[in-house]
Amino acid sequence: MAYCTEQDVYNATGMKSDTVVKLGGKTEEQVSELISGFITKADRIIKNELGVPITIRKELHTFEEDAFVELGPYEDRFGFFGTYEPANCVEKVFAIYTRSGRIKLPYPKDCDSLTESSANFAVGSNCTLTTESTTVKCGEASVKALFSDAGSFYFPTTQNMNKNIEAWSYIGFWLQTSDKTATFTIKIFDISGNYISHTFSLSHNNTWEVVKLKLIDFTNWDTYEFNEDRLMQYIQIESDKACTIYFDNFNFNDGVFWTYPEGLIVYSIPSELPTVSIEVTYNFDPYKNSTPQEITLASAKTAGIMLLEFLIGCRQRITAFVQSSDALENYPDRETLEFRRAELQRQVQGILAGIGFKTYSGMVGEG
């Protein structure tokens, strides 16, 4: 979520959309796209000045026969590390440690990029695919598959992942179905069309459930073991009947994976109730879902500085080529634009100084 809106930028600069359209020689849509880019850059600047996202190092957690744990300081028995709240604000998990050392990161490393867009998927039969942004378990989107009958879909569309998966022992993902009586099969194909497969079902209707699969339990694993000599090319998901599913957070892993921005660490070894401790290093943006007014103002004014610099350049171009004073009267003069830019720069520095530069420079957990 951006820290400010296009209207916030107009409010900060005193500009109006039609002024930017005329002076910049762009359409309203192009102006909105331009300002959106300024806001993105402004947010990066604000985050850098404030030391956001916050990095939490080796935060201790224990799986007490649960499928997942929530990130946050609630398992800090001594209260050393404050009352920060990363729930629904987690951006990235960097490392997870067990007693035996650091575990291998999942594939993909963010545990989610394979299921962020239906554009990465293709229909096999009796299936319609869309990208879903409201029913989401991880990241910004899930893949919604509507089966009109028994059917399938696969990813990627190119069918040429060329990925060696022998480094990982497990597959994990979240799935939701409209019909819990449906049976699903996942197939992993090599370049010759050979595949390994595993069939599973869910326990509830319209509820996100974790699917945890062990690769050596797949049918034909002994015959078609995937390694550097037999690379995975694509993955297919099949349903045995009509239903609607939501598919998210698919990954290969070494026993755990994570869901963000929610901030769950998910145990991915099937048929096992864990009692193991882990240490997690991750970061989160405390302003992701609720942005203080000061941060919104700082972002809007920073983006406004970029907009004014753009308009100053436009004003110089117009001054060079337009000689009619009547035409120039319709645009703010260069001195006014430069004065306003300098004023915004001073205001931004004041706001950030009030919040505290590098307020969050990282916190160290146990270990």
C-alpha positions as semicolon CSV with decimal commas, in nm:
position;residue;x (nm);y (nm);z (nm)
1;M;0,000;0,000;0,000
2;A;0,135;0,342;-0,094
3;Y;0,179;0,596;0,184
4;C;-0,018;0,864;-0,001
5;T;-0,254;0,918;-0,296
6;E;-0,247;1,130;-0,610
7;Q;-0,487;1,376;-0,446
8;D;-0,251;1,405;-0,148
9;V;0,023;1,513;-0,389
10;Y;-0,203;1,778;-0,543
11;N;-0,291;1,903;-0,195
12;A;0,077;1,922;-0,101
13;T;0,179;2,119;-0,411
14;G;-0,129;2,333;-0,460
15;M;-0,147;2,203;-0,817
16;K;-0,455;2,077;-0,997
17;S;-0,478;1,790;-1,240
18;D;-0,573;2,009;-1,535
19;T;-0,271;2,237;-1,470
20;V;-0,034;1,941;-1,486
21;V;-0,212;1,813;-1,799
22;K;-0,172;2,145;-1,979
23;L;0,179;2,229;-1,865
24;G;0,309;1,874;-1,901
25;G;0,145;1,806;-2,234
26;K;0,003;1,475;-2,113
27;T;-0,335;1,309;-2,082
28;E;-0,503;1,265;-1,743
29;E;-0,416;0,894;-1,750
30;Q;-0,051;0,971;-1,824
31;V;-0,041;1,226;-1,543
32;S;-0,185;0,972;-1,297
33;E;0,078;0,719;-1,405
34;L;0,351;0,983;-1,369
35;I;0,244;1,077;-1,017
36;S;0,208;0,712;-0,918
37;G;0,573;0,666;-1,011
38;F;0,667;0,971;-0,804
39;I;0,479;0,827;-0,506
40;T;0,664;0,495;-0,538
41;K;0,999;0,677;-0,540
42;A;0,890;0,901;-0,253
43;D;0,791;0,603;-0,039
44;R;1,134;0,448;-0,095
45;I;1,300;0,770;0,017
46;I;1,081;0,796;0,329
47;K;1,146;0,433;0,420
48;N;1,520;0,478;0,381
49;E;1,520;0,788;0,603
50;L;1,318;0,614;0,875
51;G;1,496;0,279;0,859
52;V;1,187;0,100;0,733
53;P;1,125;-0,189;0,685
54;I;1,234;-0,292;1,033
55;T;1,460;-0,596;1,051
56;I;1,404;-0,847;1,331
57;R;1,696;-1,082;1,380
58;K;1,665;-1,439;1,507
59;E;1,326;-1,408;1,669
60;L;1,258;-1,724;1,870
61;H;0,949;-1,940;1,808
62;T;0,842;-2,292;1,897
63;F;0,599;-2,518;1,715
64;E;0,389;-2,671;1,995
65;E;0,225;-2,941;1,786
66;D;0,076;-2,666;1,567
67;A;0,087;-2,633;1,189
68;F;0,216;-2,276;1,204
69;V;0,344;-1,998;1,430
70;E;0,284;-1,624;1,408
71;L;0,577;-1,385;1,381
72;G;0,605;-1,129;1,658
73;P;0,761;-1,092;2,007
74;Y;0,495;-1,287;2,196
75;E;0,731;-1,580;2,268
76;D;0,997;-1,349;2,412
77;R;0,976;-1,461;2,774
78;F;1,191;-1,181;2,912
79;G;1,033;-0,888;2,729
80;F;1,364;-0,763;2,593
81;F;1,245;-0,673;2,249
82;G;0,947;-0,445;2,288
83;T;0,587;-0,469;2,171
84;Y;0,623;-0,433;1,795
85;E;0,345;-0,589;1,588
86;P;0,445;-0,736;1,249
87;A;0,112;-0,910;1,175
88;N;-0,009;-0,832;0,821
89;C;0,299;-0,615;0,763
90;V;0,571;-0,874;0,691
91;E;0,765;-0,802;0,372
92;K;1,043;-1,059;0,358
93;V;1,182;-1,357;0,548
94;F;1,559;-1,374;0,518
95;A;1,652;-1,686;0,715
96;I;1,522;-1,956;0,947
97;Y;1,753;-2,140;1,187
98;T;1,710;-2,466;1,377
99;R;1,952;-2,633;1,618
100;S;2,123;-2,796;1,323
101;G;2,176;-2,464;1,143
102;R;2,016;-2,250;0,878
103;I;1,758;-2,427;0,664
104;K;1,754;-2,402;0,288
105;L;1,527;-2,127;0,157
106;P;1,221;-2,247;-0,038
107;Y;1,173;-2,223;-0,412
108;P;1,071;-1,958;-0,498
109;K;1,251;-1,769;-0,219
110;D;0,944;-1,556;-0,144
111;C;0,730;-1,874;-0,131
112;D;0,466;-1,708;-0,347
113;S;0,568;-1,560;-0,682
114;L;0,451;-1,867;-0,876
115;T;0,089;-1,798;-0,777
116;E;0,071;-1,420;-0,806
117;S;-0,091;-1,412;-1,152
118;S;-0,307;-1,642;-1,363
119;A;-0,099;-1,520;-1,661
120;N;0,162;-1,776;-1,549
121;F;-0,096;-2,056;-1,580
122;A;-0,270;-2,230;-1,868
123;V;-0,590;-2,433;-1,894
124;G;-0,578;-2,805;-1,961
125;S;-0,954;-2,877;-1,980
126;N;-1,289;-2,771;-1,829
127;C;-1,127;-2,488;-1,637
128;T;-1,137;-2,108;-1,633
129;L;-0,852;-1,919;-1,465
130;T;-0,848;-1,567;-1,321
131;T;-0,625;-1,367;-1,090
132;E;-0,803;-1,305;-0,760
133;S;-0,713;-1,003;-0,546
134;T;-0,980;-1,027;-0,275
135;T;-0,958;-1,393;-0,170
136;V;-0,587;-1,408;-0,097
137;K;-0,373;-1,604;0,148
138;C;-0,029;-1,473;0,056
139;G;0,111;-1,172;-0,130
140;E;-0,114;-0,962;-0,349
141;A;-0,318;-1,226;-0,534
142;S;-0,417;-1,589;-0,568
143;V;-0,516;-1,796;-0,870
144;K;-0,886;-1,878;-0,897
145;A;-0,976;-2,189;-1,095
146;L;-1,339;-2,257;-1,190
147;F;-1,388;-2,621;-1,295
148;S;-1,703;-2,689;-1,498
149;D;-1,632;-3,064;-1,473
150;A;-1,332;-3,285;-1,409
151;G;-1,042;-3,087;-1,553
152;S;-0,697;-2,938;-1,503
153;F;-0,464;-2,641;-1,529
154;Y;-0,086;-2,618;-1,534
155;F;0,203;-2,376;-1,484
156;P;0,412;-2,226;-1,626
157;T;0,250;-2,173;-1,965
158;T;0,583;-2,236;-2,139
159;Q;0,617;-2,582;-1,979
160;N;0,993;-2,528;-1,952
161;M;1,084;-2,446;-1,593
162;N;1,406;-2,651;-1,622
163;K;1,431;-2,666;-1,243
164;N;1,628;-2,913;-1,036
165;I;1,413;-2,983;-0,730
166;E;1,619;-3,254;-0,557
167;A;1,739;-2,999;-0,298
168;W;1,391;-2,982;-0,144
169;S;1,197;-3,263;0,023
170;Y;0,850;-3,108;0,056
171;I;0,583;-2,911;-0,126
172;G;0,357;-2,669;0,057
173;F;0,073;-2,438;-0,047
174;W;-0,267;-2,304;0,057
175;L;-0,585;-2,420;-0,115
176;Q;-0,954;-2,341;-0,078
177;T;-1,239;-2,533;-0,243
178;S;-1,612;-2,483;-0,278
179;D;-1,664;-2,861;-0,254
180;K;-1,470;-3,067;0,001
181;T;-1,579;-3,391;-0,170
182;A;-1,363;-3,305;-0,469
183;T;-1,034;-3,492;-0,509
184;F;-0,726;-3,316;-0,644
185;T;-0,411;-3,450;-0,804
186;I;-0,081;-3,269;-0,848
187;K;0,151;-3,390;-1,124
188;I;0,512;-3,287;-1,185
189;F;0,635;-3,343;-1,544
190;D;0,977;-3,386;-1,698
191;I;1,074;-3,289;-2,055
192;S;0,963;-3,625;-2,195
193;G;0,613;-3,605;-2,050
194;N;0,685;-3,848;-1,765
195;Y;0,543;-3,742;-1,431
196;I;0,513;-3,815;-1,062
197;S;0,178;-3,754;-0,890
198;H;0,002;-3,724;-0,558
199;T;-0,373;-3,718;-0,484
200;F;-0,527;-3,533;-0,190
201;S;-0,848;-3,370;-0,068
202;L;-0,952;-3,095;0,173
203;S;-1,155;-3,113;0,494
204;H;-1,374;-2,803;0,468
205;N;-1,566;-2,593;0,220
206;N;-1,457;-2,234;0,148
207;T;-1,173;-2,241;0,400
208;W;-0,802;-2,189;0,342
209;E;-0,617;-2,510;0,426
210;V;-0,246;-2,593;0,420
211;V;-0,153;-2,874;0,181
212;K;0,172;-3,047;0,284
213;L;0,323;-3,310;0,054
214;K;0,642;-3,515;0,071
215;L;0,808;-3,569;-0,265
216;I;0,916;-3,928;-0,200
217;D;0,549;-4,012;-0,136
218;F;0,459;-3,922;-0,495
219;T;0,360;-4,209;-0,725
220;N;0,651;-4,309;-0,956
221;W;0,908;-4,114;-0,750
222;D;1,147;-4,414;-0,758
223;T;1,116;-4,430;-1,137
224;Y;1,119;-4,061;-1,222
225;E;1,317;-3,901;-0,941
226;F;1,374;-3,534;-1,025
227;N;1,737;-3,423;-1,001
228;E;2,007;-3,259;-1,214
229;D;1,956;-3,529;-1,478
230;R;1,576;-3,505;-1,480
231;L;1,458;-3,147;-1,444
232;M;1,106;-3,038;-1,356
233;Q;0,940;-2,871;-1,657
234;Y;0,587;-2,793;-1,539
235;I;0,326;-2,870;-1,271
236;Q;-0,036;-2,969;-1,329
237;I;-0,330;-2,952;-1,087
238;E;-0,637;-3,168;-1,157
239;S;-0,986;-3,184;-1,006
240;D;-1,209;-3,490;-1,038
241;K;-1,531;-3,284;-1,048
242;A;-1,683;-2,939;-1,089
243;C;-1,581;-2,692;-0,815
244;T;-1,413;-2,359;-0,758
245;I;-1,071;-2,341;-0,595
246;Y;-0,831;-2,069;-0,485
247;F;-0,463;-2,162;-0,510
248;D;-0,187;-1,965;-0,338
249;N;0,162;-1,968;-0,184
250;F;0,292;-2,273;-0,378
251;N;0,655;-2,365;-0,304
252;F;0,911;-2,640;-0,264
253;N;1,068;-2,632;0,082
254;D;1,291;-2,796;0,339
255;G;1,026;-2,837;0,609
256;V;0,888;-2,485;0,658
257;F;0,762;-2,200;0,443
258;W;0,601;-1,862;0,513
259;T;0,292;-1,662;0,435
260;Y;0,314;-1,285;0,403
261;P;0,219;-1,010;0,477
262;E;0,020;-1,207;0,737
263;G;0,341;-1,333;0,896
264;L;0,294;-1,708;0,944
265;I;0,573;-1,965;0,947
266;V;0,413;-2,289;0,829
267;Y;0,540;-2,637;0,919
268;S;0,542;-2,837;0,597
269;I;0,624;-3,196;0,696
270;P;0,306;-3,403;0,654
271;S;0,170;-3,644;0,916
272;E;0,386;-3,497;1,187
273;L;0,300;-3,279;1,490
274;P;0,609;-3,062;1,545
275;T;0,768;-2,970;1,878
276;V;1,069;-2,783;1,744
277;S;1,213;-2,438;1,803
278;I;1,322;-2,205;1,525
279;E;1,476;-1,859;1,496
280;V;1,349;-1,630;1,222
281;T;1,514;-1,324;1,067
282;Y;1,266;-1,110;0,874
283;N;1,153;-0,753;0,815
284;F;0,822;-0,568;0,822
285;D;0,677;-0,227;0,741
286;P;0,486;-0,094;1,045
287;Y;0,309;0,159;0,823
288;K;0,191;-0,090;0,561
289;N;-0,175;-0,103;0,664
290;S;-0,213;0,205;0,881
291;T;-0,013;0,509;0,773
292;P;0,024;0,794;1,025
293;Q;-0,072;1,135;0,892
294;E;0,287;1,255;0,925
295;I;0,411;0,976;0,698
296;T;0,137;1,051;0,444
297;L;0,236;1,419;0,443
298;A;0,606;1,339;0,408
299;S;0,540;1,104;0,117
300;A;0,299;1,344;-0,057
301;K;0,538;1,637;-0,021
302;T;0,836;1,431;-0,143
303;A;0,637;1,317;-0,446
304;G;0,526;1,679;-0,484
305;I;0,890;1,791;-0,506
306;M;0,938;1,550;-0,798
307;L;0,621;1,679;-0,964
308;L;0,735;2,040;-0,928
309;E;1,076;1,954;-1,074
310;F;0,898;1,800;-1,370
311;L;0,684;2,112;-1,412
312;I;0,987;2,342;-1,385
313;G;1,138;2,155;-1,678
314;C;0,813;2,188;-1,869
315;R;0,800;2,561;-1,791
316;Q;1,150;2,610;-1,927
317;R;1,057;2,430;-2,247
318;I;0,746;2,642;-2,291
319;T;0,939;2,964;-2,221
320;A;1,188;2,872;-2,491
321;F;0,929;2,800;-2,758
322;V;0,622;3,005;-2,671
323;Q;0,663;3,378;-2,723
324;S;0,306;3,491;-2,664
325;S;0,260;3,639;-2,319
326;D;-0,110;3,551;-2,333
327;A;-0,020;3,183;-2,361
328;L;0,233;3,198;-2,076
329;E;-0,017;3,362;-1,840
330;N;-0,201;3,029;-1,816
331;Y;0,095;2,855;-1,648
332;P;0,261;2,905;-1,305
333;D;0,591;3,088;-1,347
334;R;0,925;2,922;-1,281
335;E;1,001;3,126;-0,969
336;T;0,674;3,021;-0,806
337;L;0,742;2,655;-0,882
338;E;1,098;2,673;-0,747
339;F;0,986;2,853;-0,431
340;R;0,720;2,592;-0,365
341;R;0,970;2,310;-0,423
342;A;1,215;2,457;-0,169
343;E;0,933;2,502;0,080
344;L;0,828;2,138;0,046
345;Q;1,188;2,023;0,093
346;R;1,209;2,209;0,425
347;Q;0,874;2,070;0,537
348;V;0,972;1,711;0,459
349;Q;1,293;1,741;0,660
350;G;1,096;1,882;0,952
351;I;0,843;1,600;0,944
352;L;1,106;1,325;0,929
353;A;1,314;1,487;1,202
354;G;1,003;1,492;1,420
355;I;0,942;1,121;1,366
356;G;1,310;1,035;1,410
357;F;1,560;0,952;1,139
358;K;1,648;0,582;1,137
359;T;1,408;0,531;1,425
360;Y;1,405;0,163;1,342
361;S;1,753;0,038;1,266
362;G;1,693;-0,328;1,337
363;M;1,615;-0,533;1,646
364;V;1,797;-0,840;1,765
365;G;1,611;-1,143;1,889
366;E;1,745;-1,432;2,091
367;G;2,042;-1,624;1,962
